[in-house]
Amino acid sequence: DTEALLRSANPTVAEIVLDILSVDYHETIMAAAGHQAEGALDKTITDFNGKYICVIEGSISMKDGGIYGTTGGKTHLERARQVCGGALATIAVGTCASYGGIAAAVPNPTGAVGVRDAVPGTTVINLPGCPVNADNLTATIVHYLVFGKIPALDSHGRPLFAYGKRIHDNCERRPHFDAGQYVEHWGDDAHRKGFCLYKMGCKGPATFHNCPTQRYNEKTSWPIAAGHPCAGCSEPQFWDTMSPMYRRLPNVPGFGIEHTADKIGLGLVAGAGAAFAVHGVLNALRKDKEPAEENKEG
């Protein structure tokens, strides 16, 4: 996630650090190290108590007192409680910081959790994604600087401006889904033509993120544009609920309809507790029934 931030543009990370924000502690980009670095953190907590924004990357181990993750002789759990406790808000960047990520997947030997679970009672904004989209991070910070408050959040603590719509809603391959045009095998003609990746395990219908519109690396591309299905990485416990990665989401009949996506390219699909809407199905079925109804009346 730090690597993603370093590749941010408009503003660049240099503009953020040198012109916009005072970044008092970040192991990767700060000049200080060792006791000097930890001293800078402690000074910030004391001097700006209740006035700073804390940004956390990575999951937090809870098992055995959090001993599986330490920095400067203190566990990450201890540090998180100290730093988040004095922050006006905490931003959990990446899926690991938001929900525990892959480290929290079964059997989760270290008891890894997201920041919200590790430090309950604090204001936490989740920015999941593997990695986080740097534009979403800068937009969240700028929103606070401009409006003096955090952006509107969904039930998972994610900003609605970035996680308010499903990937399926804005996917560039959506017309192929509606037309029933699917990739059946890797490298087949449909794959080369950019057809829908639903049958190849795409989790876009059950994933909320602005990947299709925001993209990565200065909006150059994103996984589906590159021919790979969405892995659902911005959803809670995605590693457990969305795997196997290349298994397609199950078909679930909706509105009494028995047609499946295999037959007409439309259907109600549910996965990991989410669903996506059916478009045009009811009208199509009503038209199929109209002649029979007219004959019955006659």
C-alpha positions in Angstrom: 0.0 0.0 0.0 2.9 2.3 0.6 4.2 1.4 -2.8 0.8 2.4 -4.2 1.0 5.7 -2.5 4.5 6.3 -3.9 2.9 6.0 -7.4 0.1 8.5 -6.8 -0.5 11.4 -9.1 -2.4 14.6 -8.8 -1.1 15.2 -6.2 2.1 13.2 -6.2 3.6 11.8 -3.0 6.3 14.5 -3.2 3.6 17.2 -3.2 1.7 15.6 -0.4 4.8 15.3 1.8 6.5 18.6 1.0 3.7 21.0 0.2 0.3 19.7 1.6 0.8 17.6 4.7 3.2 17.3 7.6 4.1 13.6 7.6 5.8 13.2 11.0 6.2 9.4 11.0 6.4 6.9 8.1 9.1 4.3 8.3 9.5 4.0 4.5 9.9 7.7 3.6 11.3 9.3 6.7 15.0 10.1 7.2 15.1 9.1 10.9 15.5 5.6 12.1 15.6 3.6 15.3 15.1 5.6 18.5 14.9 8.9 16.6 12.0 7.6 14.5 10.1 6.3 17.5 10.8 9.5 19.3 9.2 11.5 16.5 6.1 9.3 16.8 5.9 9.9 20.5 6.4 13.6 20.1 3.6 13.8 17.5 1.2 11.9 19.8 1.9 14.3 22.7 2.1 17.6 20.8 -0.9 17.1 18.5 -3.1 14.9 20.6 -6.6 14.8 19.1 -5.5 16.8 16.1 -3.6 14.3 13.8 -4.8 11.7 11.3 -3.3 8.2 11.8 -2.8 6.1 8.7 -2.2 2.4 9.3 -1.0 -0.3 6.9 -1.2 -4.0 7.6 -3.2 -6.2 9.9 -2.8 -6.3 13.7 -2.0 -9.5 15.6 -4.1 -10.1 18.7 -3.0 -13.6 19.8 -0.6 -13.9 22.7 -0.8 -10.2 23.4 0.1 -9.3 19.8 3.7 -10.5 20.1 3.7 -11.6 16.4 4.1 -8.0 15.2 6.5 -5.6 16.9 8.2 -2.3 16.1 10.6 -0.5 18.3 10.2 -3.0 21.1 6.4 -2.5 21.2 3.7 -4.7 19.7 1.7 -3.3 16.9 -1.4 -3.8 19.1 0.1 -1.6 21.8 1.2 1.0 19.3 -2.2 1.0 17.5 -4.1 1.6 20.7 -1.7 4.4 21.7 -1.7 6.2 18.3 -5.3 5.6 17.3 -6.4 6.6 20.8 -5.0 10.1 20.3 -6.0 10.6 16.6 -9.0 12.6 15.4 -9.5 9.8 12.9 -7.6 6.7 11.7 -7.4 5.6 8.0 -6.9 1.8 7.6 -5.3 1.5 4.1 -5.4 -1.8 2.3 -7.5 -4.9 3.0 -5.2 -6.2 5.7 -5.6 -3.0 7.8 -9.3 -2.9 7.0 -10.3 -6.5 7.7 -7.2 -8.5 8.5 -6.7 -9.6 4.9 -4.8 -12.7 3.9 -3.1 -12.8 7.3 -6.6 -13.3 8.9 -7.6 -16.2 6.6 -8.4 -19.5 8.2 -6.7 -20.8 10.4 -5.4 -17.3 11.2 -2.6 -18.5 13.6 -1.6 -15.0 14.8 -5.1 -13.7 15.4 -4.8 -11.0 12.8 -7.6 -8.5 12.6 -8.3 -5.1 11.1 -7.8 -1.8 12.9 -11.5 -1.5 13.8 -11.5 -4.7 15.7 -8.1 -4.1 17.3 -9.0 -0.6 18.5 -12.8 -0.5 19.1 -14.3 2.8 20.0 -12.1 4.9 17.7 -13.1 6.6 14.4 -11.7 4.3 11.6 -12.1 4.8 7.9 -11.5 1.6 5.9 -9.9 1.8 2.5 -9.7 -1.9 1.5 -8.0 -3.1 -1.7 -5.0 -5.1 -2.4 -3.3 -2.7 -2.9 -5.3 0.4 -1.9 -5.9 2.8 -4.7 -3.7 5.8 -3.8 -6.3 8.2 -5.3 -8.9 7.0 -2.7 -6.4 7.7 0.1 -5.6 11.2 -1.0 -9.2 11.9 -1.7 -10.2 10.9 1.8 -7.6 13.1 3.3 -8.4 16.0 1.1 -12.1 15.6 1.9 -11.3 16.2 5.6 -9.1 19.1 4.8 -11.8 20.8 2.7 -14.9 20.0 4.7 -13.5 19.4 8.2 -15.2 16.0 8.5 -14.7 12.5 7.3 -16.7 11.4 4.2 -19.9 9.4 4.4 -19.2 5.7 5.1 -21.0 2.4 4.4 -21.7 -0.3 7.0 -18.1 -1.6 6.6 -16.6 1.8 7.3 -15.7 2.5 3.6 -16.2 5.9 1.9 -19.3 5.8 -0.3 -17.5 7.9 -3.0 -15.1 5.0 -3.6 -17.1 1.9 -2.4 -20.7 2.9 -3.1 -21.1 0.9 -6.3 -20.3 -2.6 -7.3 -17.6 -3.3 -9.8 -20.2 -5.0 -11.9 -22.2 -1.7 -12.2 -19.4 0.1 -14.1 -17.5 -2.7 -15.6 -16.5 -2.1 -19.3 -17.4 -5.8 -20.0 -20.9 -5.4 -18.6 -22.5 -5.3 -22.1 -21.0 -8.7 -22.8 -22.6 -10.0 -19.6 -26.0 -8.7 -20.5 -25.6 -10.2 -24.0 -24.6 -13.6 -22.6 -21.1 -13.4 -24.1 -18.6 -15.1 -21.7 -15.0 -16.3 -21.7 -15.2 -20.1 -21.4 -11.4 -20.8 -21.3 -8.3 -18.8 -20.8 -7.0 -17.6 -24.1 -10.0 -18.5 -26.2 -11.5 -16.2 -28.8 -13.9 -14.7 -26.3 -11.1 -13.9 -24.0 -9.2 -12.2 -26.8 -12.3 -10.2 -27.7 -12.8 -8.9 -24.1 -16.0 -10.8 -23.3 -17.3 -11.1 -19.7 -15.2 -13.0 -17.2 -18.1 -14.1 -14.9 -17.6 -17.8 -15.8 -13.9 -17.5 -15.0 -14.6 -16.6 -11.4 -15.0 -12.8 -11.6 -16.3 -11.5 -8.2 -17.2 -8.1 -9.6 -21.0 -8.7 -9.1 -20.4 -9.1 -5.3 -17.6 -6.5 -4.8 -17.9 -2.8 -4.0 -15.1 -0.6 -5.3 -14.4 2.1 -7.9 -11.7 0.1 -9.8 -13.5 0.4 -13.2 -13.6 4.2 -13.0 -10.5 5.1 -11.0 -8.1 2.3 -12.2 -4.5 2.2 -11.1 -1.2 3.8 -12.1 -2.6 7.1 -13.2 -5.7 5.4 -14.5 -3.7 3.3 -16.9 -5.5 -0.1 -16.3 -7.0 -2.4 -13.8 -7.3 -6.3 -13.5 -10.4 -6.8 -15.6 -9.1 -4.6 -18.4 -5.9 -6.7 -18.4 -8.0 -9.9 -18.8 -8.1 -11.1 -15.2 -11.3 -11.5 -13.2 -11.9 -9.5 -10.0 -10.8 -11.3 -6.9 -13.1 -9.4 -4.6 -10.2 -8.1 -2.5 -12.0 -5.1 -1.2 -14.6 -7.2 0.6 -14.4 -8.5 4.2 -12.8 -11.9 4.6 -12.5 -12.2 0.8 -9.8 -14.8 1.0 -12.2 -17.2 2.7 -15.5 -16.2 1.2 -14.4 -15.5 -2.4 -12.1 -18.5 -3.0 -11.3 -20.5 -5.0 -10.3 -17.5 -7.0 -11.4 -19.0 -10.4 -14.7 -20.5 -9.3 -17.6 -18.6 -10.6 -20.2 -17.2 -8.3 -23.3 -19.5 -7.8 -26.5 -19.1 -9.7 -29.5 -18.2 -7.5 -33.0 -18.1 -9.2 -34.7 -14.7 -8.7 -38.2 -13.5 -9.0 -39.4 -17.1 -9.7 -37.1 -17.3 -12.8 -35.5 -20.6 -13.6 -33.4 -19.3 -16.4 -29.7 -19.2 -15.7 -26.9 -17.0 -16.8 -25.6 -19.8 -19.0 -28.8 -19.6 -21.1 -29.6 -15.9 -21.3 -26.7 -14.1 -19.7 -29.0 -12.7 -17.0 -29.8 -13.9 -13.6 -29.5 -13.2 -9.9 -26.1 -14.1 -8.6 -25.2 -14.1 -4.9 -21.8 -14.6 -3.4 -20.2 -13.7 0.0 -23.5 -12.2 1.1 -23.9 -9.8 -1.8 -26.0 -9.8 -4.9 -26.3 -8.1 -8.2 -29.4 -6.8 -10.0 -31.2 -8.5 -13.0 -31.6 -6.3 -16.0 -34.3 -6.8 -18.5 -35.3 -10.3 -17.3 -38.8 -9.6 -16.2 -39.8 -7.7 -19.3 -38.4 -10.5 -21.5 -40.3 -13.2 -19.6 -43.5 -11.1 -19.7 -43.3 -10.9 -23.5 -42.9 -14.7 -23.6 -46.0 -15.0 -21.6 -48.2 -12.5 -23.4 -49.3 -14.7 -26.4 -50.4 -17.4 -24.0 -52.4 -15.0 -21.9 -54.1 -13.6 -25.0 -55.0 -17.0 -26.2 -56.4 -17.8 -22.8 -58.6 -14.7 -22.9 -59.7 -15.6 -26.4 
